[in-house]
Amino acid sequence: MTTQSYVAGYPQQTPAKVAAEFCGVSKRYGPVLALNNVSFRIHRGEMVSLLGANGAGKTTAVKLLLGLAAPNQGTIRIFGENPRSPGAKMRVGAMLQVGKVPETLKVREHIELFSCYYPNPLPLPTIVEKAGIDGLENRPFGELSGGQKQRVLFALAICGDPDLLFLDEPTVGLDVDSRRTFWREIRAFVECGRSVLLTTHYLEEADALADQILVLNCGTIVAEGTPAKIKASVAGKTIRCSTLLSLDQLRAIAGVSSVRAQKGQVEILTSRAEIVLRELLALDATLADIEVVSTGLEEAFLEITRREGAGNQNETKMEEVAL
C-alpha cells in the first residue's frame, strides 16, 4: 500500500513535473488579440504570479487554463491533458474574481455541493479550518461580509484537494490579518508539492509569495523570472520626495527614467540617484520628505510596462507611416 506524507494537512505530491503549460498560445475576440503567442510553464510545487494592467490578458489566460475558452492557436496542457478533459478538471481548483454562487444557500451546503464534484475531497472540518470560516457554516452566503465571502470562495476552491489552484485577486476585501493568514495557507499548499497561479494587483503579495513572475502587457509576456530578477531588470533606485517642481521639470533632469505622483509626493526612478538628488536640491530649495530606496516590484512593474507601452506606440506609429 502506498503511503502519503502530509504538510499542514495536504497530502504531499510527487515533485519535478509540469503542472500546466502554455505553448505558443494566441487568443482573439473578434478583431481584438487578447493573447499573442504566449508560452510558459507552471511546475509542481511552484507558485507563479501573473501580473498585468487591466486588459493585459490575465483573465483570458486563466479562462484558457480552466478550459472555459479555447485558443485560436497553440497548445495548452494541464498535467499533460486537455484542460477540458475530466481528468484535468478533477485536479484543478479555482477562485475567480467574477465567481458567483447562490446567495440563499448556507456555507455548509455550498461546500458539500462543490465537494461532491471531486473523487477525494477534503473533510469538511479541514476545509473550514484552512479557509478560516469557523462559525460561518450555517449562515447564508448572502448575509456574509465581503471578506467572509472571499474566504468561503477560497474554501470552495480547495475543497476538492486540487493539485493546481488558480487564484484571481483572492485577497480583495480581506483585512491585513486575514490576508497574512491567507498567505500562510497558500505557502503550506505549495510546500507540499501543489502548484498555484496567482493574479493580483497587490504587488507586495506577488513579491512575498511567488517563485516566478510573468508580466503581461497587451497580450504578450514582456518580462519573466523570480521577483528578484524582475526588480533587478530595472536598474537604479527610487527617490520619493515633496517638491514644487512639475512632473515635466522632473522628467527633464538628466538620469531620470520615469516620474509619477503618489499620495502628495513624487516617485522618481533613476539609475543616478546621487546626481539626480543634487540636481533636485539645486532646483528646489523647499525639497522635503526625501527618501531613497532600492527599486521594488511595484516600481519595476510600472517601469517595464511603461517601456513596453512606449515601444508599442512607436511600432504603431511606424506601421501608420508604412501604410
N, C-alpha and C positions, 0 to 999 in steps of 0.2 A: 504493500500500500504506500502511495506517495504521501509524504508529509509536507506541510507548508509552514513556513515561519511567518510571523506576524510583526508588523511595525505599527504601533499606535492603532491596532485594531484592524488594519488592512492586510489581507494575505499578500505576501511578498512575491513579486513576479520575476521571471527569468530576464536578466539584463541583456544589453547589447543587441537589440533588434529594433528595426524601424517600425514605429507605431503608425505613422501617417506620412504620405509622400505626395507632393505636387510635382509633376514633370511637364514643363512646357505648357502650362495651362493658360488659356485665354477664354474670356467670357464676355459676350456682348449682350446688351439690352437694346435692341434696335440699332440706332447709329452710335450708341454710347459704348465705348470699350472700357468695361469695368476692371478687367484684369488683362494684362498683356504679357504673355509668355513667362509666367511666374513658375519658378521651381524652388522647392525647399523640402526639407525632411524634419520630422519630429521623431526623436529616438526614444526608446524605452527609458524611463527614469529621468526624463528631461522636461523642463518647463520652457516653452517658447512663448515670448510675448510679441504680439503683432501690433505695431504702432502705426498710426497714420491719422491725418486730419479727417474730418467728416467727408465722405465721398471718395476716400483714397482706395477703397476696395476691400476693407476688412470684413464687412458683413457678407459680401459676396463670397469671399474665401471660406468663411465659416459655413455658409449655406452649401457650398460645393462639397466640403468635407463631410457634412451631415447627410449628403445625398438629397437635399431639398431642391437642388437645381443641378443641371448637367452642363459641363463645359462645352464650348464650341470647338475647342482644340486642346489636345494634351491628355494626360492620364492622371487619375487620382486613385490612390490605394489606401485603404485602412487595414492594417495588419495583412497586407497582401491581397485584399479583396476589394471589390467594387463597393463604394460607400453605401449603395442602395441594397446590398445583399443582406439577408437576415443575419448572417454570421458577423458582419461588420457592425450592424446596428445593436446586436446584443452586447457588444464590448465598449459601447460609447455612452457617455452621459453628457448632457448639455444644459447650461444655464444661460438662456438668451435674454438680452435686454428687452426684446419685443415679446417674450414669452408671456402667455396669459393662461390662467386656469379658472374654473368656475368659482365665483365669489361665495356661493352658498354652501359648498362642501366644507366639511371640517378638515383641519390639517391632517388628522389621522386618516381620514378617508382618502385624501389625496395621496398620501404616502402608500397606503395599501393598494390603491388603484395602480399607481405607477410601478410599484414593486412587482405586481403580477405579470408585467410585461417581460420580466427577466427570469432566467432559469435559476439563478442563485443569488437572490437579493440579500442585502444586509439585514440583520434583525432590526425590528423597529426601535428597541432601546438604543442600539448603536447609532442608528441614523439620527435619532433625537439628540443624543449626546454630541455627536460630531457637528451637527448643524446649529447647536446652541438654541434649540427650540423647546426645551423642557418647560412644561406648563402651558404650552400652546396647542397641544394635541387635540383638544376638544373644542377649540374655538373656530368659528367660520373664517375662512381665508379673507373674506371681505371686511372683517372687523379688525384686521391687523394693521399696525403702522407700516410705513414704507420699509423701514429697516427689518421688521419682523417678516414681512413678505419676502424680502431678499433672502433671508435665512431659510425660509420654507422652500423657496425655489432651489436653493443650494441642496437642501435635503432631497428634493426630487431628482436632482442631477446625480447624486451619489448613491441613491437607494439601490440601484442595480449592481453595485460593486463594479463599476466600469474600469477598464484598463486605460482608457483615453477619455479625458474630460475637457470639454470646451466651455470656457468661462468668458462671457461677453459682458464687460462692465459689471463685474459681480459685486463690487463694494459700494455702488451708488446707493445713497440713503443710509449707510451704516455710520455709526459714530466711531470715534477713534478707537475705543476699547474693542468694539465688535470687529472693526477692521483688522486690528492686530491679532485677535483670536482667529479670524478667518485665515490670515496669513500663516499662522502656526499649523492650522489644519491642512492647508494646501501643501506646505513643506513636508508634513508627515505623509501625505498622499504620494508625493513624488519620491520620497526617500525609500519607499518600498517597491520601486520599480515601475510605478504608473507614470503616465505622461499627461501633460496639460498644455493646451493652447489658450493663452490669456490675451484678451483685448482690453485695453484700459486707457482712459485719459489721465489717470493718476500716474505720472511718470515715476514718482518715487516708489510706487508699487511695483512697476516693472523692474526698476533698478534693484529693489530689495529681493525679488522673487525669481527673476528669470535667469536661466542658464544661457539662453540665446535670445537675441532681439532681432526682429525683422522690421525694417522701416518701409512702409508702403507709401508711394506718392504717385497719384494719377494712375493707379493700377499696375505700377512697376515697383519691384524691390530696389530701393536706392541705397540701402546700407544693411549689413547684417553682421552679427558677431556677438561676443559677450558684451555685457554693459560696459565693462572697462574698455573694450576695443572701440565701441561706438563713441564713448566720451573722448578717447584718445584721437579719434579721427578728426576732431575739431581742435586744432592746436590753439593754445592760448588760455587766457583767463577772463573772468567776468568782473567788471568794475560796476558796483552799484553805488549810486550817489544821488543827492538832490542838487539840481543845478538850474540856473536861469537860462542856460543855453538851449536853443531849439534843437529838435531832433536832426534837422538838416545841418545845423552847425556842427553837431557831434559827428555826424556821418562824414563830414568834410575833413576831419582830423586824420592825418596820416597814421595808418596802423589799425584803424577801427574797421572791424569786419561787419558788424551789424549793431543796431541800436533799437531798443524798444522801451516804451513807457510801461511801468509796472508799479501800481499802487502808490502813486505820488512820487516815485523815484524813476530813474532811468537805469537800464542794464546795458552795458557796453561790452561787447565781445571783442577781444583784441589779442593778437599774438605779441604785442609790445606793451605790456601793461604799465611798466615804469615810465616809458616815454610818453604814452598817452596821458597818464596821470599828471605828469609835469605840465603837459600842454593844457589840460583841463584847469589846473590851478592858475596858470598864467592868464587864461581867458576869462575865468570866473572867480573873482575874489570871494564870493559868497558860497563857494562849493562846500557842501556839508554831508554828513552821514555817509562817509566814504567807507566802502568795504570792497576788498579784492579777494576773490575766491577762485579756486580751480573750476574749470568748466564742468557742470553737472549734466545729467542725462537730459533734463529739460532744455538747457541751453544748446546742447549738441543736437537734439532732435529739431529744434527750431532753426538752427543754422543749416542743417542738412536739407530740410525741406525748403528753406528759403533759397539755397543754392540751386536745388533741383527745379524749383519753381521758376527761377530766373532763366535756367537753361531751357526749360520747356517753352517759355515765352520767346526766347531767341530763336529756337527751332521753328516756332510758329511763324515768326516774322520772316525767317529765311524762306519758308515754304510759300508765304504770301508773295514775296519778291519773285521767287521762281515761277509762280503761277502767272 
